[in-house]
Amino acid sequence: MLGNSSRCCSRLQQIKARRMALQQQQSMAQAITLEKHSGMFSRKPCYDLPENLTDDQLTLMLQYPLTLHDMQVTHLVIARDTLHQWLQKGGEIRGKLNGIGFAQTLDLQVDAQNCLAIRDVSLQSSRLTLPGASNSDNYRGAGYAGK
């Protein structure tokens, strides 16, 4: 009886691990992936936005909601030129949380897979996607540790 229980538990752990791997693959497929190139006089890599991001104001969805500036955030609105400049030169970047109010400072980063992500104060990370790219299964309150 005890052996049966441990086999079931082991099988359940395998299923959970497979589900997590599939979710990570889906997360990568939906995320905004940047084109990496090396800077002319800098060792720091530079990134370009995908060509399909042509609007002046970009609405970027968080794959997992985060709490930013004491607010539950599901999407950001950022000027394309501002994002392009941040990708080239770094520094501070601002965007509107949930598309409302004044632009707030954002902790954006490019992760190891060259995907654009945002972090909250606890360093929880959520990759950014285009509207319509994420599904309701990705909507979980705990955030996404995108490492």
Contacts in CASP RR format, 6 or more apart in sequence:
PFRMAT RR
TARGET T0000
AUTHOR 0000-0000-0000
METHOD contacts of the structure
MODEL  1
MLGNSSRCCSRLQQIKARRMALQQQQSMAQAITLEKHSGMFSRKPCYDLP
ENLTDDQLTLMLQYPLTLHDMQVTHLVIARDTLHQWLQKGGEIRGKLNGI
GFAQTLDLQVDAQNCLAIRDVSLQSSRLTLPGASNSDNYRGAGYAGK
23 138 0 8 1.000
26 138 0 8 1.000
27 63 0 8 1.000
27 127 0 8 1.000
27 138 0 8 1.000
27 144 0 8 1.000
27 146 0 8 1.000
28 113 0 8 1.000
28 115 0 8 1.000
30 63 0 8 1.000
30 127 0 8 1.000
30 129 0 8 1.000
30 133 0 8 1.000
30 134 0 8 1.000
30 138 0 8 1.000
31 63 0 8 1.000
31 113 0 8 1.000
31 115 0 8 1.000
31 116 0 8 1.000
31 117 0 8 1.000
31 127 0 8 1.000
31 128 0 8 1.000
31 129 0 8 1.000
32 49 0 8 1.000
32 50 0 8 1.000
32 53 0 8 1.000
32 60 0 8 1.000
32 115 0 8 1.000
32 116 0 8 1.000
32 127 0 8 1.000
32 128 0 8 1.000
32 129 0 8 1.000
32 130 0 8 1.000
33 50 0 8 1.000
33 113 0 8 1.000
33 114 0 8 1.000
33 115 0 8 1.000
33 116 0 8 1.000
34 47 0 8 1.000
34 48 0 8 1.000
34 49 0 8 1.000
34 50 0 8 1.000
34 87 0 8 1.000
34 110 0 8 1.000
34 114 0 8 1.000
34 115 0 8 1.000
34 116 0 8 1.000
35 47 0 8 1.000
35 48 0 8 1.000
35 49 0 8 1.000
35 50 0 8 1.000
35 114 0 8 1.000
36 45 0 8 1.000
36 46 0 8 1.000
36 47 0 8 1.000
36 114 0 8 1.000
37 45 0 8 1.000
37 46 0 8 1.000
37 47 0 8 1.000
37 48 0 8 1.000
38 45 0 8 1.000
38 46 0 8 1.000
39 45 0 8 1.000
39 46 0 8 1.000
46 87 0 8 1.000
46 88 0 8 1.000
47 87 0 8 1.000
47 88 0 8 1.000
47 110 0 8 1.000
47 114 0 8 1.000
48 84 0 8 1.000
48 87 0 8 1.000
49 80 0 8 1.000
49 83 0 8 1.000
49 84 0 8 1.000
49 87 0 8 1.000
52 130 0 8 1.000
53 80 0 8 1.000
53 130 0 8 1.000
54 80 0 8 1.000
55 80 0 8 1.000
56 79 0 8 1.000
56 80 0 8 1.000
56 81 0 8 1.000
57 77 0 8 1.000
57 78 0 8 1.000
57 79 0 8 1.000
57 80 0 8 1.000
58 77 0 8 1.000
58 78 0 8 1.000
58 79 0 8 1.000
58 80 0 8 1.000
58 83 0 8 1.000
59 75 0 8 1.000
59 76 0 8 1.000
59 77 0 8 1.000
59 99 0 8 1.000
59 130 0 8 1.000
59 131 0 8 1.000
60 75 0 8 1.000
60 76 0 8 1.000
60 77 0 8 1.000
60 78 0 8 1.000
60 116 0 8 1.000
60 128 0 8 1.000
60 129 0 8 1.000
60 130 0 8 1.000
61 74 0 8 1.000
61 75 0 8 1.000
61 128 0 8 1.000
61 129 0 8 1.000
61 130 0 8 1.000
61 131 0 8 1.000
61 132 0 8 1.000
61 133 0 8 1.000
61 134 0 8 1.000
62 73 0 8 1.000
62 74 0 8 1.000
62 75 0 8 1.000
62 76 0 8 1.000
62 118 0 8 1.000
62 126 0 8 1.000
62 127 0 8 1.000
62 128 0 8 1.000
62 129 0 8 1.000
63 126 0 8 1.000
63 127 0 8 1.000
63 128 0 8 1.000
63 129 0 8 1.000
63 134 0 8 1.000
63 138 0 8 1.000
63 144 0 8 1.000
64 126 0 8 1.000
64 138 0 8 1.000
64 139 0 8 1.000
64 140 0 8 1.000
64 141 0 8 1.000
64 142 0 8 1.000
64 143 0 8 1.000
64 144 0 8 1.000
65 72 0 8 1.000
65 73 0 8 1.000
65 74 0 8 1.000
65 126 0 8 1.000
65 139 0 8 1.000
65 141 0 8 1.000
65 143 0 8 1.000
66 72 0 8 1.000
66 73 0 8 1.000
66 118 0 8 1.000
66 119 0 8 1.000
66 120 0 8 1.000
66 124 0 8 1.000
66 126 0 8 1.000
66 143 0 8 1.000
67 73 0 8 1.000
67 120 0 8 1.000
68 97 0 8 1.000
68 104 0 8 1.000
68 106 0 8 1.000
68 118 0 8 1.000
68 120 0 8 1.000
69 97 0 8 1.000
69 104 0 8 1.000
71 97 0 8 1.000
71 98 0 8 1.000
73 97 0 8 1.000
73 98 0 8 1.000
74 98 0 8 1.000
75 98 0 8 1.000
75 99 0 8 1.000
75 131 0 8 1.000
76 95 0 8 1.000
76 96 0 8 1.000
76 97 0 8 1.000
76 98 0 8 1.000
76 99 0 8 1.000
76 106 0 8 1.000
76 118 0 8 1.000
76 128 0 8 1.000
77 95 0 8 1.000
77 96 0 8 1.000
77 99 0 8 1.000
78 93 0 8 1.000
78 94 0 8 1.000
78 95 0 8 1.000
78 96 0 8 1.000
78 106 0 8 1.000
79 95 0 8 1.000
82 93 0 8 1.000
82 94 0 8 1.000
82 95 0 8 1.000
83 93 0 8 1.000
86 93 0 8 1.000
86 108 0 8 1.000
87 110 0 8 1.000
92 105 0 8 1.000
93 105 0 8 1.000
93 106 0 8 1.000
93 108 0 8 1.000
94 103 0 8 1.000
94 104 0 8 1.000
94 105 0 8 1.000
94 106 0 8 1.000
95 103 0 8 1.000
95 104 0 8 1.000
95 106 0 8 1.000
96 102 0 8 1.000
96 103 0 8 1.000
96 104 0 8 1.000
97 104 0 8 1.000
106 118 0 8 1.000
107 118 0 8 1.000
107 119 0 8 1.000
107 120 0 8 1.000
108 116 0 8 1.000
108 117 0 8 1.000
108 118 0 8 1.000
108 119 0 8 1.000
109 116 0 8 1.000
109 117 0 8 1.000
109 118 0 8 1.000
109 119 0 8 1.000
109 125 0 8 1.000
110 116 0 8 1.000
110 117 0 8 1.000
111 117 0 8 1.000
111 125 0 8 1.000
111 127 0 8 1.000
111 146 0 8 1.000
111 147 0 8 1.000
112 147 0 8 1.000
115 127 0 8 1.000
115 128 0 8 1.000
116 127 0 8 1.000
116 128 0 8 1.000
117 125 0 8 1.000
117 126 0 8 1.000
117 127 0 8 1.000
117 128 0 8 1.000
117 146 0 8 1.000
118 125 0 8 1.000
118 126 0 8 1.000
118 128 0 8 1.000
119 125 0 8 1.000
119 126 0 8 1.000
124 143 0 8 1.000
124 144 0 8 1.000
124 145 0 8 1.000
125 144 0 8 1.000
125 145 0 8 1.000
125 146 0 8 1.000
125 147 0 8 1.000
126 143 0 8 1.000
126 144 0 8 1.000
126 146 0 8 1.000
127 144 0 8 1.000
127 146 0 8 1.000
END
